Amino acid sequence: MSENNTCECACECGPVRVGQEVPNFQMETYDPKASAFGKISLDELKAAKKWTVLVFYPADFTFVCPTELADLAEKHEALAKLGAEVIGVSTDTKFAHLAWRNSEKLLQSVKYLMAADTTGEISRLFGVYDCGSGLALRGTFIINPDGKLVSSEVNFYNVGRNADELFRKVE
C-alpha cells in the first residue's frame, strides 16, 4: 500500500489511463428504473455504441453521496440523449443499492444503474480503490463508444463533483 492508502497493484499493468483502451469488465447492478437486478459489461455498451460514464463513490448510506448522486440524477436524461450510459459504482452490494435508493429521499429521482463492485476489482482497474478502507474514492470516468478512456477525474472522499461539468465534458 502506498502513502495515500491506494493499492499499488491495481491490476497487472496498473490502472487504466486516459487515452488507453479499457479492458472489458462486468458488474452486477440494481436498475432503479426497472426495479430489477441485472448485469452490465463494457462489451455490451460498446456493442450498443454507448458512451460509458462511471461515477464511483465511497459507500451507500453516507452523507455526501446522496446529494451528489441526486444532482447527477437531474442530468441523467440529458446525458442519455447524448448516448451516454451513466453507472454509479461503489463497493456495496446490489442489495445495499436497492435499500439505500428506496430509503433515501434524495435518491428517489435516480434512474441510472447502480453497480456493485464488491471485490474492488473495477475500482482497482480505475485506480480509485482505497486498500485501507475497502472503499472507492470519488472518481468519474468517461469511456467513448470504442472503449477508450477519454476523461478521468478522481477526488478524495469529502470532495464532491459537479454534474453540470460532467454534462459539458460528455457533450
Phi, psi and omega in degrees: 000140180275177182300329183267017176068016176262152183287135177280337181259062184302312173200185186306323183242020180089175181293152178294142183245158177306134180095347180266155173284136180272127177295154179301145174217161178221142177221149170286148184225158163247127180254103182297329181296316181266352186052052185214157174266153179194200177222154176223144176227155177295323178302320177298316182293322177295317179299327179274001181059038180265145164284143179245125177244109178263126181240097179279142175217157188299306186193154172292159178063033174249162190283328182273325187305314185296323180293319180293317181288329174293321176299316178296324179300326178294334180262354187303311182298318179295322177293320178297323178296335177276359180090022182257138171259116180267132180226116173279135185227131168219176180274006175285166178279165175297330179290321175296320177301314179300311182297317182293314181300321182280342182257340183264114183302324181295341183262004183299334180270359179290121179240354180277162181297145174241113187259148181255114176250063190295334179270348184078006183299316181287322176299320176294319180304324181262003175075024181248002183283129177259105183299328182293323183254341185077014181250166175262142170290171178281107181232141176235126184229134178246125181244128181285170183299344177271356178093014179265135177286119184249347178208142182216128177221127179233129179236155176289171186309317187265012179250113182280176181238168184243118182293330177297318179293321176299315178302316180301318180296315181293320181298000000 
